[in-house]
Amino acid sequence: MPSLGHVLIEETPQMYLECTKPYIQTVVDSGSLSWIKNLVEIKKEKERLLVNHEDFIINIDTKWRSHPPPLTTPREEWMNHPATVDLYCLGICKQSDITCLRDLRREHIPMLKAMMKEGLAAIKSIYGVEEDQIRVFIHYHPQFYHFHIHFTRLENEVGCSVERGHLVSDVIQNLSLDDYYKKRTITYKLQKGTTLQAIIGAYLEEHKD
């Protein structure tokens, strides 16, 4: 089946409050994110866990398909493994009320800094990859609405398109100024035919000049 295509959305704070935030809440309320609770409570995928911090976990993303099998490959063999060219790790916040970039405030800066620091240190100690070879970023919109960040090798460009990816280092600087993501218009690509695209399309039609 051919792709439905995409549209570029300039989501104002008002559009977020009237369209996107209620949509996100329906996703959260549906119970479809219950699997994340098992991850952050270390009830599932323990073999993928790299860091267990009081505020977050860092684990091997399932998209890193070339990673040596975590259950059967000793961790010492992960160091400098050829698969590190495809490196893809995920930092997942334990606080469930932060759904996405829009929810971040100045108070979350220490957590973001710790996620970066702990994640980069773990990647260096386990895989031998230096921090200047790692891209750390946030998706908006994310794949799932429970706050998380991505760690990828610079050569791995999966998921880091300019209309979706936001570098964590930039996010920290912006939050230090004010509640930046609460107030700004955010432009992103959205797939046609999705529920959110229909909601926003109806909103834009209703608010035409």
Buried (B, 14 or more C-beta within 10 A) or exposed (E): EEEEEBBEBEBBBEBBEBBBBEBBEEBBEEEEBEEBEEBBEEEBBEEBBBBBBEBBBBBBBEBBEEBBEBEEBEEEEBEEBEBBEBBBBBBBBBEEEBBBBBBBEBEBBEBBEBBBEBBBBBBBEBBEBEBEBBBBBBBBBBEBBBBBBBBBBEEBEEBBEEEBBBBBBEBBEBBEEEBBBBEBEBEBEBEEEBEBBEBBBEBBEEEEE
